Amino acid sequence: MERWEQEKGVRFLRKIGIRKGQTVLDFGSGVGHYSIPAAIIVGIRGRVYAIDKDHNDLNKLEQKAIFLNLVSIRPIGTSGELRLDLEDKSIDAALIYDVLHYLKKYERKILYTEVHRVLKSNALLSIYPKHTAEDFPMWEFRNMRLNAVIKEIQDSGFIFEKKYCNKIIHYDWLTQGCVFNFKKIN
């Protein structure tokens, strides 16, 4: 995990568009497998909001951030609510990796609306839509195809831009996976 978080994940997030000085939202951050590399990229002038309902995972993330001297990470614990306590148009990039399958359709719509609200104009929304009907189906995505996920995101005010496939983290192991980048429609 250290090599992913401090090297491979940094290269991957740079490839998808994360840049120095940005403000990044990592929704469903867990222990920080994407928050840590994002914080390395954005540096001290940037910010990474790591949002999760698992407070134990956020504590682990906070300890890793302290150990690595990553002052840009701001863990935000929730009780599962989808309303984001962030200012309008304050975020350059949002990462929603491997969490959408837990949410019912109306909950995903709330999340997309909130992410649209907090993203700046032309900002990046990067999604890892694991567990669709084509990819180890589970939970709310068990009968949902990937193209339907993309459509519901597009219907929420985003334009699909590009798909990036690589070795990425799923839970605590590397796997071949694809993330889908969208831009916010103004």
N, C-alpha and C positions, 0 to 999 in steps of 0.2 A: 504493500500500500504506500509506503514512503516513496518508493521510486515513481509510482503513478502520480501521487499528489505533488511531488516536488520536481518531476521531470516530464514524464510522458503526458500527464494531464495538462501541464502548462503548455506543451506543444500543441495538444489537441484543442484546448480552448482558444489559443491564439489563432489556430487555423479557422475556427468557426467565427472569429471576429471579436473576441474580448481584447481590449487594449488598455494600455497604461492610463491611469487617471480616471477611468470610468467608474460609474456606480452600477453595481451588479446585484440583482436579486436572485438568490438561489432558493427557490420554493421547494420544500421537502428535502432540505439539505442533509439530514441525518448527521453522521459524524464528520461530514465535510469533505468527502472525496472529490467534490467539484468546488466547494468554497475555498479550500486551501490553495489549489492551483490558480483559481480566479484572484485570490488575494495576492499571490506572488506576482501575477501579471499587473494588476491595477496599482500596486505599490502603495506608498504612504499617502499619496494625494488622492487615491481612489477609495472606494468603500464597497464592501460586500455584506449585504444583508442576508444572513443565513436563517431561514424561517423553517421551523419544524415543531410538531406537537410532542415529539419525544424529548423531554427535558434531559434525560440521561445522555442521549446522543449529543445534544447541544452542549452539555457540560464537557463531554469528551472533546468536542470540536474546540471549545474555549481553551481547554488545557493544551491541545496541539497548537493552537494559535499563539498562546503565550510562549510555549517552548520554542516555536519557530520565529518569535518576535514579529508576528503578523498583526500589526495594530489596526489594519483596515477592516477586520472582520467584526461585525456586530450581530451576535446571535439574538434571535427574537423567538421566544417560546410562545406557543399558542395553545388553545384548548381544542383545536380543530377548526376554528372559524376561518372563513375564506376572505373576509374583509381585511385588506392590508392597511396597516397603520403607517402608511407612507404618503408623502406629499404627491399631488398631481404632477405629472411630467418631471419626475425626479430621477428616473432610472434609465440608464443607457442600454442595459441588456438584462433579460430575465431568462433564467434557466429553470425549466420544469422537466426534470429527468426522473422517469420511472415512478411517477406518482398518480398520473391521471386515471389509471385503471382502478384506483380506490374510490374515485368520485362518481356519483350518479350524474346523469346528464345535466340536471338543473344545477348541481354543484359545480360542474365544469364550466357552465355558462357564467356563473357568478365569478369564478376564478378568472376566466378570460376577460370579463368586463373590468375586474379590478386591475389585472395586469395591463390592459389597454389604458386605463386611467393613469397609472403610475409611470408608464413608459413615455419617454420623450418622443417627439416627432421622428419618424423613420428609425426608431430604435429596434433592436434585435430581440426577438422571442425565439428561443431555441428549445425544442421539445424532443425528449426521448420517449416515444410512445410504446414502451414495452408492454407485452401481454395482450396484443390484439389477436384476432382470430387466426392470423397467419404466424404468430410468434408466441408460443406457449401461452394460450389464452387463459386469462384469469379474471375474476371479479367482474367489474362493470364492462370490461372490454372482451369478455369471453365470446360474445357473438358479434363483435364490432370489427369491421375490417379497417385497415390502415387508411384507405382512401376516405372513409367516413369520418375518421378522426381529423384528418387534414381539412375536410370540408367544414366541420363544425368550428375549427379554428379560423378558417377563412371567413365564415359567416359571422364571426365575432370581431371583424375589423382588422384582419391581418392578411398579408399577401405572402404566399409561399414563394421562397427564393431558391433554396438549395438544400440538398441532402448531403450529409457527410457521414461516411462509413469508416470505421476504424475499430481497433481494439479499444474498448471503453469499460468502465467499471459498472458492474451490475451487482448490487449488494457489496460483497467484499471480494469479488474475483473479477478478473479480466475476461471479457467475452467480445465476440464480434457483434457490433451493433451499429445502428444508424440514428443520427439526430437530424431533425428537420428544422431549418431556419426559416423564420417568417419576419417580415417587416411590418411595423404598425402602419396602418393607413391613417393619415391625418384626419 
